[in-house]
Amino acid sequence: MAEITLRSAKEIIFGSGSRVEVGAQAALLGNHALIVCGQGSLQASGALDELRAHLEEAGVTVTVFAEVEAEPSLDTVERGREAFSAGGCDMVVAAGGGSALDVGKAIAALAPLPEPLSDFFAGAMIPGQGRPCIALPTTSGTGAEVTPNSVLTDTATGTKASIRGHALLPEIALVDPELTLSLPPDQTAFSGLDALTQAIEAYVSTGANPVSAPMSEEAVRRIAGSLRQAVQDGRNLQAREDMALGSLLAGLALASARLGLVHGLAHPLGSLYHLPHGMVCGALLPWVIEFNLPAAEGKYARLAQMAGVGESAEDLLEWVDGLVEDLGAGVDFTARGLKRDDFDRIVPYTVASGSSKHNPRPVDEQGVTELLGRLIE
Ligand SMILES: [Fe+2]
């Protein structure tokens, strides 16, 4: 049997209403929390005030860094590090979508280090254990609450890449599906498609293993049974719970098994054409399933059964195709600006990505060029 590596948050607490535990948990970790969140939605939903109140009731001082943007930059993390040290903080409470969690994790990981973040953007592992981070996702998508990486963008070069290391793993993943109840339909759809893509890619990945595979299967089962409902009726708590658990399981699976070609392509295409991550993942997923059929047909057939949409790999493909269209993620790449002249900027980057290296069908320049050609036919 091949070696298996498992990675996760140190502790995972899942359940509707579980956010009330943030104060008691934080009080065990330190005295002064930097809340890291986005620029609006956490305030608008009232969740920021509620988290602050829970923390302060538990005797934890709070400083708020509400400056995380979509597709967050290296600069944002550096400003967060400054806020952490200037405030005398000793832990991070990151609340929001994948961007807020990725920035919060990065601030906590880098807080004790003297090096600039850019030193690690080129691929060097972040050393040490960082400061504790409690991660509270408000979308069901990235699984960032349990993964050892943060996806960031260098705005000077337009490059999007992951930083990696143990220190990025949160101390506690606090997953409360009620925090997703106010997420708008488009963000529910796109983040849900990211979770579905991650569950499927981790399942067919060359890194898939006997621990990750059942988590991927259960993730696909939960997401397939709830994504449309969560988009149509955001207040449907049962659907939100299934999506949150599916997303968490997909995150755990990918933290062990890694991903595949969808994610290898999603970073360069997303940053070149300014497409939301979940949307570009959904748009690419049918194309990549088709590309991978010769290498993973049996696994896709098993996932069609788990999703309850048929028996064969073709059944899975047809279902994914329809879901992506219905949820508004069917991107017209030509209209978005993709053209043959750009392939030279996309292909080497995609082939070199860690995700592509775990794709079940080996990814080479010719294969990626052909696939990109089909996207603009
Ligand atoms: Fe993703």
Residues whose N, C-alpha, C, O or C-beta is under 5 A from the ligand:
A	BS01	LIG	D194
